Amino acid sequence: MTTMQTAPVQIDIENLSLSFGKTEVLKGVNLAIRPGEFFAFLGPSGSGKSTLLRAIAGFGPNPKGQIKLDGQDIVGSVPWQRNVGMVFQSYALWPHMTVAKNVAFGLEERKVPSSEIGPKVLAALELVGMADYAERFPSQLSGGQQQRVALARTIVVEPRVLLLDEPLSNLDANLRVQMRQDLLKLQRRLGITTIFVTHDQEEANTICDRIAVMADGVVQQIGRPDEVYDNPANSFVAKFLGTANILEGEVVASAEGKSFDCGANLRIPVDADEATGKARLVVRPESIEFAADGANDSLSGLVASAEFLGGMVRYAIDVNGQELLVDERHTRGKKRMEKGENVALKLDPAQAVLIRD
Ligand SMILES: Nc1ncnc2c1ncn2[C@@H]1O[C@H](COP(=O)(O)OP(=O)(O)OP(=O)(O)O)[C@@H](O)[C@H]1O
């Protein structure tokens, strides 16, 4: 079982809405997940990520709309008919069964011939690096090991889709980093279409091919992590992925062309085809640079605060009443600028994104 027996599936979610009583928690979700993709639902607590994942698995109230696996709608079919594997945050291993029994359980339920069960269990445990622990009980394993067993138990039945609901959140920080790489390797080896639910942007960014950023039961944006980071569709996405300066202002036209004006003498040129009127400008702290004093087009400001973050220093700079966060790479022994110090900033317009929300 080193690769999928069947070709990986495409998942299409169309106009999916779901309510708990009168509360609508998914509001018309549309998503297309490609075969073999490692896809993330990323969003804050309560945004509906788990509800959406559970709807794919067939748990929870029946949604309106469609969930298609390779074009076939599965809404309305019972969970065990979907052949979709789910790994929960809490592992949910049977405490009274050994590791091998836990992994064998799903095969026995599916009436797989007993002669095939042993080799399949061993192969699944080998895939997650737990073959030596087959006769232990869950209570004799660390959290990370239990999570590996939970994974083995899910993949042993060769599901068409792998659903992971915050699978690493109970592990300590170092183990999480290692496990996410292991997960990625496993996913690539199996070639299985996988959805990973997390509220941790670093986790999603490092291992997922694409992400859907969710808020309030609505998909806010879909794309590769770097695409979404570089081109946030709205303020929520800009703030949720990384740190962003979001300047309020308007696009104005003048003899020199169009620019974004947020008062405070801060004008940034924008494309000629941008409509005039109210807008916001998103600028990441790492894309603003300190310039030599008096350099052309530089903005002058005052250091309001400085935070040492290890590899960099995050400054808050007051530019005529508008505060801008600016990250500067730290090198050994580099002196930090002091509060009240005069600085000049360079803001490359190509690094700024105009949004209208
Ligand atoms: N069984 C339920 N009954 C009523 N409301 C529910 C139920 N399950 C979830 N909800 C509500 O649905 C909304 C979405 O919850 P969901 O668990 O999908 O969010 P989430 O993004 O996965 O958050 P978290 O990261 O905290 O799990 C929340 O407002 C939650 O309170």
The ligand as a Gaussian input file, in Angstrom:
#p B3LYP/6-31G(d) Opt

LIG

0 1
 N      -23.281000      20.767000      16.774000
 C      -23.419000      22.091000      16.688000
 N      -24.544000      22.727000      17.066000
 C      -24.668000      24.060000      16.953000
 N      -23.722000      24.881000      16.458000
 C      -22.584000      24.322000      16.074000
 C      -22.345000      22.902000      16.166000
 N      -21.095000      22.653000      15.695000
 C      -20.574000      23.844000      15.330000
 N      -21.450000      24.845000      15.548000
 C      -21.238000      26.270000      15.265000
 O      -20.879000      26.386000      13.906000
 C      -19.894000      27.395000      13.739000
 C      -18.706000      26.832000      12.988000
 O      -18.080000      25.855000      13.798000
 P      -16.835000      25.019000      13.279000
 O      -16.476000      24.033000      14.349000
 O      -17.108000      24.494000      11.928000
 O      -15.731000      26.136000      13.159000
 P      -14.186000      25.972000      12.982000
 O      -13.783000      26.996000      12.005000
 O      -13.838000      24.568000      12.650000
 O      -13.661000      26.360000      14.404000
 P      -12.625000      25.599000      15.368000
 O      -11.276000      25.878000      14.794000
 O      -12.858000      26.283000      16.691000
 O      -13.028000      24.145000      15.369000
 C      -19.548000      27.900000      15.126000
 O      -20.209000      29.119000      15.336000
 C      -20.074000      26.826000      16.033000
 O      -20.475000      27.362000      17.262000

